[in-house]
């Protein structure tokens, strides 16, 4: 996919991983059980990089792939994004593991 990106676009593409990592960090730190809050954080980080058009930022149940609003009771969730950067559409995802309840 990076073959279709210009050098400038290649320099911007790491924002996708930074955004997913920020969402993952929010979850794994243990203070966040809200899918909306995580989605918001991912979109915020992506919004800091000019030239990215976010198609979706999702927090999904790992087995059913259904969007999650409440992360309570989940052990792992999938964070997924699709972003248009130049001509290509880039997609990426990470798994976040929620800490056990206290």
JODA-V575179 format. One record per pair of residues at least 24 apart in sequence whose ideal C-beta (glycine too) atoms are under 10 Angstrom apart, sorted by the first residue. I is the first residue (numbers start at 1). J is the second residue. Records with the same first field share a line. If there is no record, write none. Layout:
# JODA-V575179
I: J  J
This chain:
# JODA-V575179
1: 85  88  89  90  91  92
2: 88  90
3: 88
4: 85  86  87  88  89  90
5: 85  86  87  88  90
6: 85  86  87
8: 51  85  86
9: 51  52  85  86  87  88  90
10: 85  86
11: 49  51
12: 49  50  51  52  83  85  86
13: 49  51  52  83  85  86  88  90  92
14: 49
15: 45  46  47  48  49  50  51  52  83  85
16: 42  45  46  49  52  54  81  82  83  85  90  91  92
17: 45  81  92  94
18: 42  45  46  48  49
19: 43  44  45  46  47  48  49  52  54  57  79  81  83  92  94
20: 45  46  57  79  80  81  92  93  94  96
21: 45  79  94  96
22: 46  79
23: 57  59  77  79  80  81  94  96
24: 77  79  94  95  96  97
25: 96
26: 79  96
27: 59  71  74  76  77  79  94  96  97  98  99
28: 96  97  98  99
29: 99
30: 98  99  100  101  102
31: 99
32: 71  96  98
33: 68  69  70  71  72  73  74  98  101
34: 59  68  69  70  71  72
35: 59  60  61  67  68  69  70  71  74  77  79
36: 68  69  70
37: 71
38: 68  71  77  79  96
39: 67  68  69  79  81
41: 79
42: 79  80  81
43: 81
45: 81
46: 81  83
49: 83  85
51: 83  84  85  86
52: 81  83  84  85  86  90
53: 82  83  84  85  86  89
54: 81  82  83  84
55: 81  82  83  84  89  90  91
56: 80  81  82  83  91
57: 81  82  83
58: 82  93
59: 96
60: 93
62: 95  96
71: 96  98
72: 98  101
73: 98  101
74: 98
75: 99  100
